[in-house]
Amino acid sequence: MDFGITWFATDEAIQPDEMGGMVEERGFESLFTTEHSHIPLSRDTPYPAGGELPPEYSRIHDPFVTLATVAAVTTTLRIGTAICLVVQRDPISTAKQVASLDTVSGGRFLFGVGAGWNLEEMANHGTDPGRRFGIMRERIEAMKAIWSEDEASYHGRHVDFEPIWAWPKPVQKPHPPVLVGGNGRTVYDRVLAYGDGWFPNRVGDDDKNIARVEKLQRLGEEAGRGQIPVTLQLAPRDPALLECYERAGVARAVYMLPSDERDEVERRLDRFTQAKDGYRAAGG
């Protein structure tokens, strides 16, 4: 099992260059950052975790700028989005950003994607929230065409363009791994349709979460996909639980750091490092 870190990269917290160096020095495989373009002042959509929306949600740096900065100060650390809100982005421009970042990082990019939860945020981008899953599928399929074809075109309900030239192409072939986020009932369909892996949050009962990972593996086998790697965000530190998740099909455990100054971030990071190193020392 690989171990990664995710955090809200904001203007009030530890900056990407410092974070990248700290995470790579401690032997983590990957570093992810979140995305929200903005937070509408008037919002009926409830915060999924309950309570008030934390202030860092409205202060997040652009994820591609953040990860390019991390890539510049690291050598082996994989970098990724957790998650990129593709329903709020132009697919041609986003395909260019992904390919460019994968190129300048030497093929280290992991493309975590999702449809998001903030309906007012989507609407401000001109996205109909009721159609967001169809929009996400078409935009990802269109980006895959741009990454893999010299003369790419796509014709769908939500995305439609005639043949184009667009370079660079990603270093990773045919493209960086597409990790589909989400915990909803229909997420399996999206993973199987256009994902290279699943990127759920660990929420609620662990036995139920593990059963869902196992179900995805069964569905993957039935679809001729074989084992589908799962990246688990908000992973446990308990080694027995980590082992259960790994047996079920979790290939990467990701811990979330707070959006805070260096001292507090480093204290939490050291705690996660102990969990990672302890699990590996025990043979995990």
Buried (B, 14 or more C-beta within 10 A) or exposed (E): BBBBBBBBBBEEBBBBBBBBBBBBEBEBBBBBBBBBBBBBEEEEBEEEEEEEBEEBBBBBBEBBEBBBBBBEBBEEBBBBBBBBBBBBBEBBEBBBBBBBBBBBBEEBBBBBBBBBBBBBBBBBBEBEBEBBBBBBBBBBBBBBBBBEBEEBEBEBEBBEBEEBEBEEBBBBEEBBBBBBBBBEEEBBBBBBEBBBBBBBBBEEEBEEBBEBBEEBBEBBEEEEBEEBBBBBBEBBBEBEBBBBBBEBBBBBBBBBBBBBEBEBBBEBBEEBBEBBEEBEEEEB
